[in-house]
Amino acid sequence: MAQTKIISGGITDSSVTNVKIADVAASKLTGALPAISGAALTNLPTETKPTITSISPSVITNAQTAVTLTGTNYVSVPQVEAINSTGAIIAADSITYTSATTIVATFTLAVDGTYFLRVENNDGNAVRSTTALLTVSDEPAWVTAAGSLGSFAGASAIATQTLTCTDATSFAITSGAIATGLTFTTGVGSCTITGTQTQYTAAATNNFTVTATDAEGQTADRAFSMSWTFEATGSGGFN
């Protein structure tokens, strides 16, 4: 093709049919590129991707659990996956489409850890959560058996009672109460009861429930009791 030299003074729009920008040295291009005018582009494909706003619950155990996802643009019925921080991908056991903003995915996740969630509509549009929204963790597991902690002399200090629960980071008495005068101390993995009761002067029993909580906010309750005895005072005489 014959080459035409552009001389000083420039060229007019009417004299140009096609220009190959690659054939023009970058140093020769000055000024801003003009806006493209003319008819608007039509019939371009559009994409409507789903979103994930929140989930509930956000902490589950290894047991099969239903998780509600709230977001937008869900299409019946999407695919839902949990993606472990290791990269392992686990498909939901089942998915229920409620509306364009709500779906319920049921998971059985055997490995504890944190998981990203991914939703893919049947048109191929998909979203993966930007953070690991779902945590899988065992609930606290009680070691100390439920029931009576024993019978104690009401007028004496008790031996320290230690209540143990695996994975617990704190403990609290959530129903009932220990006897006045005793001290309940929370800890990590265990809690203790110490002191001398001052509430009773005759035989009695305290019933109470201790709730253990782990780092993920999961809880486990256990019911206990403590009984108090008192020696008889005085003696009967015979004539």
Secondary structure by P-SEA (a helix, b strand, c coil): cbbbbbccccccccccccccccccccccccccccccccccccccbbbbbbbbcccccccccccbbbbbbbbcccccbbbbbbbccccccccccccccccccbbbbbbbcccbbbbbbbbbcccccccccccccbbbbbcccccccccccccccccccccbbbbbbccccccccccccccccbbbbbcccccccccccccccccccccbbbbbbcccccbbbbbbbbbbbbcccbbbbcc
